[in-house]
């Protein structure tokens, strides 16, 4: 029995995207602060670099998915593809709005060692967006497998 995948580039990119977000956002981000000798400032400095790199990787994978979908004759704006566009919108929001604010806060914290820093819920927004992205990408990836 021969099986063909209609969107091989999109399929591979979606599951790589899930893997990167899961590994960085839900593993590396929390574990690094438990390492011996890692101060909050050092951890934030590492996080700025890692999440900046993750953002670039996510855009590359998102564009690869978009390229594969646009090459299809069935059109890009289908109900199945809604599950792709939701993470794409969240990625844009993170890139344009959330990451710059979090990066600036981390920079201030590093310079001041956190003195006078007000509490912020922005990390919870980021984590919430990551959860939604992973769930939507998983549903989208399963739908790609079935198509």
C-alpha angles and dihedrals in degrees: 000000000000119000123194127192114221095204108027097161093047092045094052092043094050094053092043088051091052090049095050094047092045095048097044104033099037102031117020095040093058100034098053092067090058094058115108113263096014109133123196090255093050091046091050091049091052090045092054090056096042096046091045088054092044090053091055092048090049091053092049091051092044091052091048089054090048092050092051092047094048091052089061121096093220094076131249100254101071130134090251091056092055085082087061097045095055093061089042091056091046090049089053091049091050092048098045102033119009105039095049091052093046090046092051091048090050090050092052091046092051092050095045100030086237096298110154094002111148119223117265135195094201093108089058089054089051093049090047091053091048091053092050091047093052094047093048093045091049091052090045092049091051090049089051089053091052095048 
